[in-house]
Amino acid sequence: MLLRNFIFWLSTKKGVTDPIARRGMRYGFARRFIAGQTLAEAVDSSRELNSAGRRVSLNHLGENVTTVEEATRVKDGYIEMVRELERHQLDGNVSIKLTQLGLDISRDLCHQLAEEIVGEAHGIGRSIEMDMEGSAYVDATLDIFEATRRRYDNVALAIQAYLYRSADDLERLAPLGPKIRLVKGAYREPAIIAFQKKSQVDANYRKLLERLLGGGFFPAIATHDPKMLDFARECLRARGLTDGRYEFQMIFGVRRDLQQQLREQGHPLRIYVPFGTEWCPYFMRRLSERPANCWFVLRNLVAESFRGKN
Ligand SMILES: Cc1cc2nc3c(=O)[nH]c(=O)nc-3n(C[C@H](O)[C@H](O)[C@H](O)COP(=O)(O)OP(=O)(O)OC[C@H]3O[C@@H](n4cnc5c(N)ncnc54)[C@H](O)[C@@H]3O)c2cc1C
């Protein structure tokens, strides 16, 4: 836990992330978890994933924006991503982060930009998924999602099992019958609002998943945890739910063995495909989830430096 927290803390320090970012793509170790730096590279990866029977959700990596111009540029970028998916006839959608759409500047601006993206996607028969970020943004994200979902049915939302409030949030959203991506939660949240022990988060994940599968939602089961996957498969079997009523979701490059297994078992699977130049904080959050991944990075660095000397 200490090592996880330390790596997570490092991921917020630019003095650490900038040098890693300069070397990561050159040395190739970031490629394991990042589809590339450009939309064209993300499209290529998506094509490969589609041919292997996986849907995609494109995610343009970036951190909070602080000006209206930046937020508007990000909005244009998201719309471009939706159009590219359509132009290349790929089986995929786009995941958006509201802090990249100016949530820190103005809730109204953010809502307006988010709705523009969802409306544009709606016009060409595509969907949008809203990521859930740190707890300071949950209220605003729910409000914006709810308002947007009232107008358009092509928008989904991530809900985090580590938050105590999530069961109530699901009840609030139930009348809309939305698609919900159930995740454990990727940020460090205090005990006053979030479960701290893995066993507690897992128990809440199971409870919320049962609620989602109970009806009224389209569940996206987003986890790499073999125990959660077993539980989900058991629930799906017991309820007789088939393709078209749910999907699994996993992150690009993470537990590819389990991704393969789900596909072999015939389950629908969507891969969250991150790309962009600002990949380092995201990359380090993935390392913090599984410090063993650090060995993978170190191995690459050592191997590359030996290759460099030859
Ligand atoms: C498609 C998708 C979208 C997501 N969207 C959001 C979001 O919007 N908001 C948010 O807060 N979080 C999001 N997350 C992240 C999520 O909250 C967790 O932080 C992350 O998925 C790790 O939790 P886990 O369920 O995989 O299980 P954990 O209990 O963390 O891990 C269980 C097992 O999964 C494997 N594993 C997990 N992570 C890794 C890794 N990085 N590398 C290798 N193996 C690993 C290991 O075998 C580990 O033992 C998303 C996750 C997915 C899959």
PDBQT file of the ligand as one rigid body, heavy atoms in Angstrom, charges set to zero:
ROOT
HETATM    1  C1  LIG A 401     -12.386   0.277 -18.829  1.00  0.00    +0.000 C 
HETATM    2  C2  LIG A 401     -12.015   0.964 -17.553  1.00  0.00    +0.000 A 
HETATM    3  C3  LIG A 401     -12.370   2.284 -17.365  1.00  0.00    +0.000 A 
HETATM    4  C4  LIG A 401     -12.061   2.937 -16.170  1.00  0.00    +0.000 A 
HETATM    5  N1  LIG A 401     -12.539   4.190 -15.931  1.00  0.00    +0.000 NA
HETATM    6  C5  LIG A 401     -12.355   4.752 -14.722  1.00  0.00    +0.000 A 
HETATM    7  C6  LIG A 401     -12.979   5.977 -14.371  1.00  0.00    +0.000 A 
HETATM    8  O1  LIG A 401     -13.704   6.589 -15.148  1.00  0.00    +0.000 OA
HETATM    9  N2  LIG A 401     -12.741   6.483 -13.123  1.00  0.00    +0.000 N 
HETATM   10  C7  LIG A 401     -11.952   5.832 -12.201  1.00  0.00    +0.000 A 
HETATM   11  O2  LIG A 401     -11.805   6.314 -11.072  1.00  0.00    +0.000 OA
HETATM   12  N3  LIG A 401     -11.359   4.666 -12.521  1.00  0.00    +0.000 NA
HETATM   13  C8  LIG A 401     -11.529   4.118 -13.734  1.00  0.00    +0.000 A 
HETATM   14  N4  LIG A 401     -10.945   2.905 -14.024  1.00  0.00    +0.000 N 
HETATM   15  C9  LIG A 401      -9.875   2.368 -13.134  1.00  0.00    +0.000 C 
HETATM   16  C10 LIG A 401     -10.442   1.557 -11.991  1.00  0.00    +0.000 C 
HETATM   17  O3  LIG A 401     -11.109   2.407 -11.101  1.00  0.00    +0.000 OA
HETATM   18  C11 LIG A 401      -9.319   0.831 -11.237  1.00  0.00    +0.000 C 
HETATM   19  O4  LIG A 401      -8.399   1.749 -10.728  1.00  0.00    +0.000 OA
HETATM   20  C12 LIG A 401      -8.550  -0.178 -12.072  1.00  0.00    +0.000 C 
HETATM   21  O5  LIG A 401      -9.368  -0.803 -13.002  1.00  0.00    +0.000 OA
HETATM   22  C13 LIG A 401      -7.943  -1.263 -11.177  1.00  0.00    +0.000 C 
HETATM   23  O6  LIG A 401      -8.962  -1.946 -10.497  1.00  0.00    +0.000 OA
HETATM   24  P1  LIG A 401      -9.409  -3.455 -10.853  1.00  0.00    +0.000 P 
HETATM   25  O7  LIG A 401     -10.886  -3.526 -10.813  1.00  0.00    +0.000 OA
HETATM   26  O8  LIG A 401      -8.819  -3.842 -12.138  1.00  0.00    +0.000 OA
HETATM   27  O9  LIG A 401      -8.919  -4.326  -9.642  1.00  0.00    +0.000 OA
HETATM   28  P2  LIG A 401      -7.729  -4.268  -8.594  1.00  0.00    +0.000 P 
HETATM   29  O10 LIG A 401      -8.271  -4.800  -7.319  1.00  0.00    +0.000 OA
HETATM   30  O11 LIG A 401      -7.018  -2.954  -8.566  1.00  0.00    +0.000 OA
HETATM   31  O12 LIG A 401      -6.763  -5.323  -9.225  1.00  0.00    +0.000 OA
HETATM   32  C14 LIG A 401      -7.133  -6.671  -9.332  1.00  0.00    +0.000 C 
HETATM   33  C15 LIG A 401      -6.172  -7.372 -10.233  1.00  0.00    +0.000 C 
HETATM   34  O13 LIG A 401      -6.265  -6.794 -11.545  1.00  0.00    +0.000 OA
HETATM   35  C16 LIG A 401      -4.980  -6.759 -12.155  1.00  0.00    +0.000 C 
HETATM   36  N5  LIG A 401      -4.586  -5.360 -12.426  1.00  0.00    +0.000 N 
HETATM   37  C17 LIG A 401      -5.233  -4.246 -12.012  1.00  0.00    +0.000 A 
HETATM   38  N6  LIG A 401      -4.615  -3.143 -12.471  1.00  0.00    +0.000 NA
HETATM   39  C18 LIG A 401      -3.556  -3.572 -13.176  1.00  0.00    +0.000 A 
HETATM   40  C19 LIG A 401      -2.514  -2.931 -13.888  1.00  0.00    +0.000 A 
HETATM   41  N7  LIG A 401      -2.452  -1.605 -13.986  1.00  0.00    +0.000 N 
HETATM   42  N8  LIG A 401      -1.584  -3.703 -14.506  1.00  0.00    +0.000 NA
HETATM   43  C20 LIG A 401      -1.645  -5.042 -14.452  1.00  0.00    +0.000 A 
HETATM   44  N9  LIG A 401      -2.593  -5.716 -13.782  1.00  0.00    +0.000 NA
HETATM   45  C21 LIG A 401      -3.525  -5.001 -13.152  1.00  0.00    +0.000 A 
HETATM   46  C22 LIG A 401      -4.043  -7.436 -11.200  1.00  0.00    +0.000 C 
HETATM   47  O14 LIG A 401      -4.018  -8.805 -11.525  1.00  0.00    +0.000 OA
HETATM   48  C23 LIG A 401      -4.699  -7.213  -9.858  1.00  0.00    +0.000 C 
HETATM   49  O15 LIG A 401      -4.326  -8.133  -8.897  1.00  0.00    +0.000 OA
HETATM   50  C24 LIG A 401     -11.285   2.233 -15.184  1.00  0.00    +0.000 A 
HETATM   51  C25 LIG A 401     -10.963   0.896 -15.374  1.00  0.00    +0.000 A 
HETATM   52  C26 LIG A 401     -11.327   0.253 -16.521  1.00  0.00    +0.000 A 
HETATM   53  C27 LIG A 401     -11.003  -1.206 -16.666  1.00  0.00    +0.000 C 
ENDROOT
TORSDOF 0
